[in-house]
């Protein structure tokens, strides 16, 4: 086998011989065979040869090319390679543009779907509270169910009772001489473990941590109701936008609500609906901690001042919870320098509102949260506006004006601390 130029790889009968031209192949049986010579920068040379018995064959083959370049496993003329590369680039750009067009169309469709969902959601019925009702006679049995039995069962679901305020209606009767209520009870509760990661992302959800479990019965009705503000409304008030965290927050109420219905021997449900919330549903405050002050000592003095300021205006400190200590006890960590929550209520205002619209008791006592971020020297505080009570439960007229007046008073007290 000879080739010009020399040094071509020899493939014989479909197999690489491992030889290069010039070379001799011996012991080849009679027959027809395919011969292929390959050399870099040249076109492959393929011929069919006939081998006769007892005769030697000489093959002299001229390889064409010499200036070829390799492209995707083939040897091509430079111009042909450039043409194919340009075609490949154009095809890649076409595919990229097509994919971008499809992605843009999908994004536009998503935006339209989101917009339509927002419009649809705005037209949907908004639920501020779901109440579970029972017509069991209001006696010691049901009173016990409304408080200690329920608290025990919910504790097994991770919900901890912080404070309980039973038969507030008796205090209304004693102080004001009359009440429309046969019973009115509050239990401040929270699932501290479930709330740990949620509060780290949205500290303002402390406005409902603890939340208030309300139970009441009007004298002119036979049904005793129990429930709490809906987690959807809580999320809206606290500004919880992250869909996954919002869903996690809402879901953590589900086992509790199932247990409420069971313990209450509930035979009916009632939804409290509303049209919308105030444009700014939260009141928020911040206080600078002096650089030379010990944070804990400064906090102790601030809390004394806070409690005195509200008590002097007729408010009751109805509860207090140190969330940081609760999380430390669970060995969950310390994401905040400080995090605690006060439960606050103006007794006179509560009588005017709850004795007429007991459903609003789901918001009271109101939770006012306080926290200091790690590495900061600023105390943050906030709570839902009392105007939210009115919007969520349909309070109008003079009672609504009382809610707005209370908001102004709370903000004045806080701003003067």
Secondary structure, DSSP 8 states (H G I E B T S, - for coil): -EEESS--EEEETTEEEEEESS----S--SEEEEEEEE-TTB--EEEEEEE-TT-----EEE--BSS-EEETTEEE-HHHHHHHHHHHHHHHHHHHHHHHHHHHHHHHHHHHHHHHHHHHHHHS-EEEEEEEEE-S--SHHHHHIIIIIHHHHHHTTT-EEEEEE--HHHHHHHHHS--SEEEEEEEEEE-HHHHHHHHHH-GGGGGGSSEEEEEEEETT-S-EEEEEE-HHHHHHHHT---HHHHHHHHHTTHHHHHHHHHHTT--EEEEEEES---SS-EEEEEEE--TTS-HHHHHHHHHHHHHHHHHTTTEEEEEEEEHHHHHHHTT----EEEEEEEEEEEHHHHHHHHTT-GGGGGG-SEEEEEEEETT--EEEEEEE-HHHHHHHHT--HHHHHHHHHHHHHHHHHHHT-
